[in-house]
Amino acid sequence: MNQTQNSSLPVAIIGGGPVGLATAAQLTKKGEDFILFEAGHTVGSSILEWGHVRMFSTWKYNIDKASRQLLEHSGWLAPYEDDLPTGKDLVEKYLLPLSKLPELQGNIVLNAKVVGVAKKGLNKLKTAQRENVPFEVYVEIDEKIKVFEAKAVIDSSGTWKSPNPALSNGIWTKAEKQLKDRIHYGIPNVNELEDRYKNKSIMVVGSGHSAINGLLDFAQLKEKFPDTMIYWVLRKKHVRETYGGQENDELQARGELGIRIQKLVESNEIKVLTPFYIRDVRENMGKISVNGDMNTDEVKISNIDELVVSTGFRPNVSFLNEIRLDLDPTVESVEALAPLIDPNIHSCGTVRPHGEAELRQSEKNFYIVGMKSYGRAPTFLLATGYEQVRSIVDYLTGDLERAKEVHLDLPETGVCSSGIGKGIVNSCCDPSPNTNSNNGNSCCG
């Protein structure tokens, strides 16, 4: 890092999830001061909101190397690497012990919501001396705003708190917001909320792993309470596009999700509506009315009791208005990552290794990492974030050559994965209708 008047300041980390704590561990191993701001009451607070969900990646891919070294030095015993943790396991068996290490604990601030970041004394428009002044991080703590100076800022705040709405065009409406008590965004804990959902008419919106997890849980509820009715609304041209790599997926649990949802669909225990484009949701005679288009026809479903919206998330950059950012206008990811993860052109789920160079922003020493670096794209794995911050910390601490040596070994999805690491993309990644083969040989599903 440049030896300026800022060199004695800490690196500010926004977000106390796995990638934020990995950043703290990497900085600690380099002897760099940091201060980490977590908006929740504990590290991993967002993860605990889906703590009941079992991850499809094993512990092998969920523990950062620098964090492991610090933990093992303290006597911590790692979980068996081939086990599948729940979100709660990830927090309780890994993140909490990591956060309580003496090297980290004193620099972690909980219940601390970052509400603004700027360059000291300069707004976004001002260029002169911009690289020579520190960052100012505005943090809400105990209902008061405190300002912290930092020589670098690494934003790992994630996207969990910014879900997408139900409408297919991505617009939030007043009518949807008024239904907030009857809509769950993400993956509900169906076992704990049995009384809420049993014998109700439930609509799940979305085509990703979150939606599939929810549907499988609701199917088990239906076995116990047969009057439960389940709708699945998605925009795929055919439901088989959600099945993924199945037996070919190197993450067995991820492949099994596809196998299980295919069996559920074929059992006719759920009503699949696809491609369905939601135009409106609103309250109607005590029920939720969902209006949309399906195969050029207008469709209205008026008997829904509960809506589960699993349509992904979007990054919140509102508190970064005074930072010069390079974000892709479509994906809202870090600009250089967009060609690798844009679902319009890339459906493989396998991302080429990338590090500090790709994540570098116009604002020197400011980085967006982790899930938030992917913007609206859904293909992020923790191992990707760990390697991102390892490379960034090497760069910030002057190890420029090692920062370039990005190493990322991700499991293949079994879907459209041929030659990705060599820059060769199989043509079946093309989302055009001509590539959706019905002969069973298409790697896109």
C-alpha positions in Angstrom: 0.0 0.0 0.0 1.2 3.5 -0.8 3.2 4.9 2.1 1.3 8.1 2.7 -0.1 9.9 5.6 -2.9 7.3 5.6 -0.6 4.3 6.2 -1.3 4.2 10.0 -5.1 4.0 9.4 -6.9 0.6 9.4 -8.6 -1.1 6.5 -12.4 -0.9 6.9 -14.4 -4.0 6.2 -18.1 -3.7 5.6 -20.0 -6.9 6.6 -19.3 -9.7 9.0 -20.2 -12.7 6.9 -17.7 -15.4 5.7 -16.0 -13.2 3.2 -15.7 -10.2 5.5 -14.2 -12.4 8.2 -11.9 -14.0 5.7 -10.7 -10.5 4.8 -10.0 -9.8 8.5 -8.1 -13.0 8.8 -6.0 -12.3 5.7 -5.1 -8.8 6.9 -4.3 -10.2 10.4 -1.8 -12.7 8.9 -0.2 -9.8 7.1 0.1 -7.7 10.2 -2.4 -5.1 9.0 -4.9 -3.3 11.2 -8.6 -3.5 10.3 -12.0 -2.5 11.6 -15.0 -4.6 10.6 -18.5 -3.3 10.8 -21.4 -5.8 11.0 -25.0 -4.4 11.0 -26.4 -7.4 12.8 -26.2 -8.5 16.4 -23.7 -11.2 15.6 -21.3 -12.1 12.8 -23.1 -14.1 10.1 -26.5 -12.6 11.1 -27.9 -12.8 7.5 -26.8 -16.4 7.3 -28.8 -17.2 10.4 -32.0 -16.1 8.6 -31.5 -19.2 6.4 -29.8 -21.2 9.1 -32.2 -24.1 8.7 -31.0 -24.7 5.1 -28.4 -27.3 4.3 -25.7 -26.0 2.0 -24.8 -28.0 -1.2 -21.1 -27.2 -0.8 -19.2 -29.2 1.8 -16.9 -27.7 4.5 -14.0 -28.2 2.1 -15.2 -25.2 0.1 -16.6 -23.2 2.9 -13.5 -22.5 5.1 -11.0 -19.8 4.2 -7.3 -20.9 4.4 -6.0 -18.0 6.4 -9.0 -18.3 8.8 -8.3 -22.0 9.2 -4.7 -21.4 10.1 -5.6 -18.8 12.8 -8.3 -21.1 14.2 -6.2 -24.2 14.3 -3.4 -22.3 16.0 -5.9 -21.7 18.8 -6.8 -25.4 19.1 -9.9 -25.3 17.0 -10.9 -28.6 15.3 -12.2 -28.3 11.8 -15.5 -30.1 10.9 -15.1 -33.1 8.6 -14.5 -31.6 5.2 -17.0 -33.8 3.3 -19.9 -32.9 5.6 -22.6 -30.5 4.5 -23.2 -27.7 6.9 -26.4 -25.8 7.5 -26.3 -22.1 7.6 -26.5 -22.3 11.4 -23.6 -24.7 11.4 -21.5 -22.3 9.3 -22.1 -19.6 11.8 -21.8 -21.6 15.1 -18.9 -23.9 14.1 -16.8 -21.6 12.0 -17.7 -17.9 12.0 -18.3 -17.4 15.7 -15.1 -19.1 16.8 -13.2 -17.1 14.2 -14.7 -13.8 15.4 -13.8 -14.6 19.0 -10.1 -15.1 18.3 -8.1 -12.4 20.2 -6.5 -11.3 17.0 -9.9 -10.4 15.5 -12.4 -9.8 18.3 -11.3 -6.4 19.4 -11.6 -5.0 15.8 -15.1 -6.2 15.1 -18.0 -3.8 15.7 -21.5 -5.3 15.9 -24.8 -3.5 15.5 -22.9 -1.1 13.3 -24.7 -0.2 10.0 -22.6 1.6 7.4 -24.7 4.4 5.9 -22.2 6.3 3.9 -18.6 6.1 2.5 -16.7 9.1 1.0 -13.2 10.5 0.6 -12.3 12.9 3.3 -13.4 16.4 2.4 -14.2 15.5 -1.2 -17.4 14.6 -3.0 -17.5 12.3 -6.0 -16.9 15.2 -8.4 -13.6 16.3 -6.9 -10.4 14.7 -8.4 -7.4 16.8 -7.0 -5.6 14.9 -4.2 -8.3 12.3 -4.2 -5.9 9.4 -3.9 -4.0 11.0 -1.0 -6.9 11.5 1.4 -8.4 8.8 3.6 -11.8 7.3 3.3 -14.5 8.3 5.7 -16.9 5.6 6.8 -20.2 6.8 8.3 -21.6 4.2 10.7 -24.8 4.1 12.7 -24.2 2.7 16.1 -26.7 3.0 19.0 -28.8 5.4 16.8 -25.8 7.7 16.5 -23.6 8.3 13.5 -19.9 7.9 14.0 -17.2 8.6 11.4 -14.2 6.3 11.0 -11.2 7.0 8.8 -9.6 4.2 6.7 -6.9 3.8 4.2 -8.9 1.2 2.2 -12.4 0.0 2.2 -13.6 -3.6 1.3 -17.3 -3.9 0.9 -18.4 -7.5 1.7 -22.0 -6.6 2.8 -23.6 -9.1 0.5 -27.1 -8.8 -1.0 -29.3 -10.7 1.4 -31.1 -7.6 2.7 -32.1 -6.5 -0.8 -34.3 -9.2 -2.3 -35.9 -8.9 -5.7 -39.7 -8.4 -5.9 -42.2 -10.8 -7.3 -42.9 -8.8 -10.5 -41.0 -10.2 -13.5 -39.9 -6.7 -14.5 -38.1 -6.2 -11.2 -40.3 -3.2 -10.0 -41.4 -2.9 -6.4 -45.1 -1.8 -6.1 -47.0 -0.4 -3.2 -49.5 -3.3 -3.5 -46.7 -5.9 -3.0 -45.2 -4.0 -0.1 -48.6 -3.9 1.6 -48.6 -7.8 1.5 -45.4 -8.0 3.4 -46.9 -10.1 6.2 -48.0 -12.7 3.7 -44.9 -12.8 1.5 -41.6 -14.5 2.5 -38.5 -13.5 0.5 -35.9 -16.3 0.4 -36.3 -19.7 1.9 -38.9 -20.0 4.8 -38.3 -22.4 7.6 -41.4 -24.5 6.8 -41.0 -26.8 9.9 -41.1 -23.8 12.3 -43.8 -22.1 10.3 -46.0 -25.2 9.9 -49.1 -23.6 11.3 -48.7 -20.7 8.9 -48.5 -22.8 5.8 -50.5 -26.0 6.4 -53.5 -26.6 4.2 -52.9 -23.2 2.6 -52.6 -22.3 -1.1 -48.9 -21.4 -1.6 -47.2 -19.9 -4.6 -43.4 -20.2 -4.9 -41.8 -17.8 -7.4 -38.3 -18.4 -8.8 -36.2 -21.0 -10.5 -33.0 -21.2 -8.5 -31.8 -23.3 -5.6 -33.7 -21.2 -3.0 -37.0 -21.8 -4.8 -36.2 -25.5 -5.1 -35.4 -25.9 -1.5 -38.6 -24.2 -0.5 -40.7 -26.4 -2.9 -39.2 -29.6 -1.5 -40.0 -28.5 2.1 -43.6 -27.6 1.1 -43.9 -31.0 -0.6 -43.1 -32.7 2.7 -45.7 -30.4 4.4 -48.2 -31.5 1.8 -47.6 -35.2 2.7 -48.6 -34.4 6.3 -51.4 -31.9 5.4 -52.9 -33.1 2.0 -55.0 -30.0 1.5 -51.9 -27.9 1.0 -51.8 -26.6 -2.5 -48.5 -25.7 -4.1 -47.9 -23.5 -7.2 -44.5 -23.0 -8.8 -44.1 -20.0 -11.0 -41.0 -19.5 -13.1 -39.9 -17.8 -16.3 -38.0 -20.7 -17.8 -39.1 -21.9 -21.2 -39.3 -25.4 -19.7 -39.1 -26.6 -16.2 -36.3 -29.1 -17.1 -34.0 -26.1 -17.3 -33.9 -26.0 -13.5 -32.7 -29.5 -13.1 -29.0 -28.7 -13.5 -26.2 -31.2 -13.9 -27.8 -33.8 -11.6 -25.5 -36.9 -11.5 -22.8 -34.9 -13.4 -22.5 -32.2 -10.7 -19.3 -32.4 -8.7 -21.2 -31.1 -5.7 -23.4 -34.1 -5.0 -25.9 -32.2 -2.9 -26.4 -29.6 -5.6 -27.0 -32.3 -8.2 -29.5 -34.1 -5.9 -31.6 -30.9 -5.7 -32.1 -31.2 -9.4 -32.9 -34.9 -9.2 -35.4 -34.4 -6.3 -37.2 -31.4 -8.0 -37.6 -33.4 -11.2 -39.2 -36.3 -9.3 -41.5 -33.8 -7.5 -42.6 -32.2 -10.8 -43.2 -35.5 -12.4 -45.3 -36.6 -9.4 -47.8 -33.8 -10.2 -47.9 -32.9 -6.5 -47.2 -29.3 -7.5 -48.7 -27.1 -10.2 -46.0 -25.7 -12.5 -46.7 -22.5 -14.4 -44.0 -21.7 -16.9 -43.1 -19.5 -18.7 -45.1 -17.2 -16.4 -44.4 -13.5 -16.2 -45.9 -11.8 -13.2 -47.3 -8.3 -13.9 -49.1 -7.6 -10.6 -49.7 -9.0 -7.1 -52.3 -7.5 -4.8 -54.8 -8.3 -2.0 -58.2 -9.4 -3.3 -61.1 -10.6 -1.0 -58.7 -11.8 1.7 -56.5 -13.7 -0.8 -53.5 -12.8 -2.9 -54.2 -12.2 -6.5 -51.4 -12.9 -9.0 -51.8 -11.6 -12.5 -49.4 -12.4 -15.4 -48.8 -13.6 -18.9 -48.3 -17.2 -19.9 -47.7 -18.3 -23.5 -49.2 -15.0 -24.7 -52.4 -15.5 -22.6 -53.4 -13.4 -19.6 -53.6 -15.5 -16.4 -55.1 -14.5 -13.1 -54.7 -16.7 -10.0 -56.8 -15.3 -7.1 -56.8 -18.0 -4.5 -53.3 -17.7 -3.0 -52.9 -17.5 0.7 -49.1 -17.2 0.9 -46.4 -16.1 -1.5 -42.8 -17.2 -1.3 -40.6 -15.0 -3.5 -37.2 -16.7 -4.3 -36.2 -14.5 -7.2 -32.7 -13.6 -6.1 -31.2 -10.5 -4.7 -29.7 -7.2 -5.9 -26.8 -5.2 -4.4 -27.5 -2.0 -2.4 -25.0 0.7 -3.4 -27.1 3.6 -2.1 -24.6 4.3 0.7 -21.8 4.4 -1.9 -23.1 7.4 -3.9 -19.9 9.4 -3.2 -17.6 6.6 -4.3 -16.5 6.2 -7.9 -17.7 2.8 -8.9 -17.3 0.6 -12.0 -20.4 -1.5 -12.1 -21.9 -3.4 -15.1 -25.2 -1.7 -16.1 -27.0 -5.0 -16.7 -25.8 -7.4 -14.0 -24.8 -4.7 -11.4 -21.7 -6.7 -10.7 -18.2 -5.4 -10.6 -17.7 -4.5 -14.3 -14.9 -6.9 -15.2 -16.9 -9.9 -13.8 -20.0 -9.3 -15.9 -18.9 -11.3 -19.0 -18.1 -14.3 -16.7 -21.4 -14.4 -14.9 -24.1 -12.6 -16.9 -26.9 -15.3 -17.1 -28.0 -13.8 -20.5 -24.7 -15.1 -22.1 -23.2 -17.4 -19.5 -25.2 -20.2 -17.9 -22.4 -22.5 -16.8 -21.9 -21.7 -13.2 -18.2 -22.1 -13.6 -16.3 -18.8 -13.3 -12.7 -18.3 -14.4 -10.3 -17.4 -11.6 -10.2 -13.7 -10.8 -8.7 -11.4 -8.2 -7.6 -7.9 -7.4 -7.1 -6.8 -11.0 -10.6 -7.7 -12.0 -12.1 -6.3 -8.8 -10.3 -3.0 -8.9 -12.5 0.1 -8.9 -11.9 3.6 -10.2 -11.7 4.6 -6.5 -8.3 3.5 -5.5 -8.2 1.0 -2.6 -12.0 0.5 -2.7 -13.3 -3.0 -3.5 -16.6 -4.8 -3.7 -16.2 -8.5 -2.9 -18.2 -11.6 -2.2 -21.8 -12.0 -3.2 -22.1 -8.3 -3.8 -19.4 -8.4 -6.4 -21.6 -10.6 -8.5 -24.5 -8.1 -8.5 -27.7 -9.8 -9.4 -26.0 -13.0 -10.7 -26.8 -16.1 -8.6 -23.7 -18.3 -9.1 -21.5 -17.2 -6.3 -19.6 -19.7 -4.0 -17.8 -18.9 -0.8 -14.5 -20.2 -2.2 -14.7 -17.6 -4.9 -14.9 -14.8 -2.3 -12.1 -16.2 -0.2 -9.8 -16.1 -3.2 -10.9 -12.6 -4.1 -9.9 -11.1 -0.8 -6.7 -13.1 -0.6 -5.6 -11.5 -3.8 -6.8 -8.0 -2.7 -4.9 -8.2 0.6 -1.8 -9.3 -1.1 -2.0 -6.3 -3.4 -2.8 -3.9 -0.6 0.2 -5.1 1.4 2.6 -4.8 -1.5 2.9 -8.4 -2.6 2.0 -7.6 -6.2 3.2 -10.8 -7.8 1.3 -13.0 -5.5 -1.8 -10.9 -6.0 -1.7 -11.9 -9.6 -1.4 -15.6 -8.9 -5.1 -16.3 -8.5 -5.9 -19.9 -7.7 -9.5 -21.1 -7.7 -10.6 -24.7 -7.8 -14.3 -24.9 -8.0 -16.4 -28.0 -8.5 -18.0 -28.4 -11.9 -21.8 -28.0 -12.1 -22.1 -30.6 -14.8 -23.9 -28.0 -16.8 -22.2 -26.3 -19.8 -18.8 -26.6 -18.3 -16.6 -27.7 -21.1 -13.4 -25.6 -21.6 -14.4 -22.7 -19.5 -11.1 -22.2 -17.7 -9.4 -22.1 -21.2 -11.8 -19.4 -22.5 -13.7 -21.9 -24.6 -17.5 -21.7 -24.0 -19.6 -24.5 -25.3 -22.3 -23.1 -27.7 -25.0 -24.6 -25.6 -24.5 -21.7 -23.2 -26.3 -19.6 -25.9 -29.7 -18.7 -24.4 -31.4 -18.5 -27.7 -34.3 -21.0 -28.4 -32.3 -22.8 -31.0 -30.0 -24.2 -28.3 -32.7 -25.8 -26.2 -32.4 -29.3 -27.5 -35.0 -31.8 -26.7 -32.8 -34.8 -27.4 -31.4 -35.0 -23.8 -27.9 -34.2 -24.9 -27.8 -30.5 -24.2 -25.6 -29.6 -21.4 -27.9 -26.7 -20.6 -30.5 -29.0 -19.3 
